Amino acid sequence: MGHTRPVTASAHYPGHPCPAPVPRARPVGPWRQPLRLAATALVLLALAACSSAPRRESAAARPAPPSLRVVDVAPADPLRANNVLMRALGLVGTPYRWGGNTPAGGFDCSGLVGFVFRDAAQLSLPRTTREIAEVRADKPPRDRLAPGDLVLFGKPTFHVGIYVGEGRFVHAPSTGGTVRLDRLDGPYWGRHYDGARRVLD
């Protein structure tokens, strides 16, 4: 298949890194023990915050994702679209691996998309999510998608998946996870949805 382009890093779940505790000068005098205990407690609280689930924002602080009721439209080439869907669904459960692009080695999001379209539709796509977002293709409206459409997330684009119908898409979401099905109107994906590309014609 010729040489492949080098893989560039992309964050699938951008977030804030946990700040490291700030070193402080050791106190002197009889207050040393209470201050040491207080400093230890602060460090433990910081570590607990890093390892716990993200804090829920108040309803006023976090805008609700737009309602996304998708009407499935018929693909232009139903046979190719069906081949893509069957191949993508057959890979659910494959481990995530950054830079991966084979079932044996695992997949990242663009590696999964590239493999499925190359294997099932004989269509070569760019290697990175940002390059996929720049492909010249129809941009269907968010409420009228066809099975086999690519769905994009983030500004700039940091994630891509394959729409399979009924408001669901297949993707390789994150380190430690596996290829899976998710809903476009889910709390996270609904907020970050940024369009689709219809590459099957």
N, C-alpha and C positions, 0 to 999 in steps of 0.2 A: 504493500500500500504506500510506498514512498516514505519519506521522513515525516515525522509529526512535529508540530510546533511545540516549543517548550511550554510547560505548564506554568501559569502565573497564579499566585496566591489570591484567594478571594475569601471573604468572611461570610459564612452562611448565616450566622447569628451574631451580628455585631453587638457588642455590649461594652460595659465599662470595666476595665481591669480593676482588680482589688488593690487598693493602695497598701504599700508596705508600711509597717509601723515605723514611726520616726524615732531614731535613737535619741535618748536623753542622757544628760550628764548624771552620774550617780550622786544622789543626795548625801549630805553628811549630817551628822548629829543624831539625836534620839528619834527624829521623825523618819529615819531611813526605812524601817520595816513597814509602817503604814503606807508610805509612798510607793514602795516596791510592790505591795499587795494591790494598790490602786492601779499602778501601771500594768501589772499582770492581768488584772480584770479588764482593762481597756483593750489590751492585745487580744484576749480571749473573745471579747465582744466583736472586735473587728474580724477575727477569723470566723466566728460564727456567722456574721453577716455575709462573708464571702462564700461560705459553703451552703447557705440556705437558698431557698427559692427567691427569685426577684420580688421586691416589694410590690404590692398591688397599688397602682395609682388610683386616686379617687376618680369617680365618674366624671367630675368636672375637669380634672387635669388631663385625662386621656380621652381623645375623641373616639367615638364609636366607629368601627369600620362600616363603610357603606354597605347597604343591603345588596347582596349579590345573588339574585335568582337567575340562573343561567338557563337559557333555552337552547337545547342541543339542536344544531343544524346538521344536515347530511353532508358528509365530506365529499369533495369533488371526485375522489377516487376511493370508493368504499373498500375495495380489496386491499389496497396499500394501507389504508387507515386501519383496517382490521388486523393486518399483519403487524403493524406497529403496536397496536393495543395488546395483542396476544403476547408479543415479545416483551413488552414493558411489564405487563402483569405477571408474566412468568419469572421475572427477576425480583419480585417483592420478596424481601427477606435476605437479599444479598448484602453482605457487610459494606458499610461506608469505608472508603479509603481515599484520602486526599491524593489527587493525581491519578486515581485508578480509573481504568477504562475497559476492564474485562470482567466477566462473571467470576473467573477464578481468582483474580486479584482484588476484586472489589471495585466500587465506583465512587467518584464524587459526582456532583449534580450534572456538570457538562459532559463528563465522561460517560455517564449513563445515557444521556440524550444522544450523544454522538454514536455510541455503540448500537443503540436500538434502531436509529434511522439508517445507519450504514448496513446493519445486518438484515433488517426487515423490509426496508424500502429502497435499498441501494442508493441512498442519498448521503453525501458527505457534508457535514456541518462543521463550522469553526470549532476550535477546541475550548475556548473560554466563554463564560457567560456574557461578557461585554461584547465580544465579537458576534455571538449568536444574536444579541439584541440589535445589532447593526445590519443583519442580513436583510437584503431587499426582498420583502414578502408582504402579502396582505396583512393588515392589522385589524382583525375583527373586533367589534365592540365587546366589551366585557360581559354583556348579557346574552351574546349569541356566539357560542363557541362550537367548533366541530371536533369530534374525537380525532386525536392526532395533532391538534394545535399545540404549539409550545406556549407555555405560560411563564411570564417573567415577574420577578419580584425585586423591589428596591430601586432607589435612585442614588447613585448609578446602579445598574443592574448587578446584583450579587448572587442571584439564584434563578434556576430554570427547572421546569418540570414538563411533563407530557399530560395534556388533558385527555381523560378517558371517558368522559360523559357523566351526566347526573351530578354536576358540580364537583367532581373529584379529579384529582391528578396524581400521577406517580412521580416520585422524585427520590433523590438520595440526599437527605437533609443535613446530617451533621456527623462529626467525629463521634465514634462510639455507637452510632445508630445503624440502621439498615434501610435499604430501599423500601419505601412504604407508600400507602395511599393516604392522602389527606384531602380535606375539603377546602375549596377556594374561599368559602365564607367563614372559615375558622378565625378565631380572634387574632392570631398572629398573621396568617397569610392574607386575610381580608384587609388588614391595615397596610400591608406592604405590596399588594398586587399592583403591577405596573404595566399591564398590557399583554398581548398575545401576538404570535406570529404564525401565519398559516403557510407552512412550507410545503405541504402536500397539495399538488394541483393536478 
